[in-house]
Amino acid sequence: MNEQPEQDPNLERIRLWDPAIRLFHWTLLICVVAAWGLGEFGPDIMTLHFYFGYAVAALLGFRLIWGLVGPKVVRFTHFIYSPKTTLSYASKIMERKPSYWRGHNPVGALAVFALMGILIAQVATGLMGDPDDYINVGPLASYVGYDTATLAIEIHETLAPILLLLVLVHVAAIGFYKVWKREDLIKPMITGWKWVKKAETD
């Protein structure tokens, strides 16, 4: 009923996540949470918020490059799935057994792209934003004009709770996999090692 992966001849334990992607993942989490917290509850002068935002921008730049030239499993081409594959995976997601997927599963891949998209939007609008307080002005605000800078800060503030919601959904999904599907997704992102299906049918 709850067979150990060591006993399944169809599984193998591999070094799935490289050190760079693991460091990126946890550093991004810290920076995003810190930037959000400082933006919502921090001091009026948001210097630290900007610094964490710059860090997020640098991390996203790395991930975009690593998604093109990094190990196969972290490349974007490895986890762009067809609608058919995504729907097939989603239809079985409530099965109470691990998926042993080699990399980001189709639903997880959607979350990755959604998070990256909204983070890129947050960085861009933060750099261009002007809250009209003469203090917390983005470094690119003067280059885009007042109307665009004002719109950018409105978008930035609107996207903040959506970003928080996506992060919470991500955390909830990890908990769901751990409790319901009996699959630990946190440990592989710490150690790099994960049990996966031998045949790469995904």
HELIX and SHEET records of a PDB file:
HELIX    1   1 PRO A    5  GLN A    7  5                                   3    
HELIX    2   2 PRO A   19  PHE A   41  1                                  23    
HELIX    3   3 THR A   47  VAL A   69  1                                  23    
HELIX    4   4 LYS A   72  VAL A   74  5                                   3    
HELIX    5   5 PHE A   76  PHE A   79  5                                   4    
HELIX    6   6 PRO A   83  SER A   91  1                                   9    
HELIX    7   7 PRO A  106  MET A  128  1                                  23    
HELIX    8   8 ALA A  141  VAL A  144  1                                   4    
HELIX    9   9 TYR A  146  VAL A  179  1                                  34    
HELIX   10  10 ILE A  186  THR A  191  1                                   6    
SHEET    1   A 2 LEU A  11  ARG A  15  0                                        
SHEET    2   A 2 TRP A 193  LYS A 197 -1                                        
END                                                                             
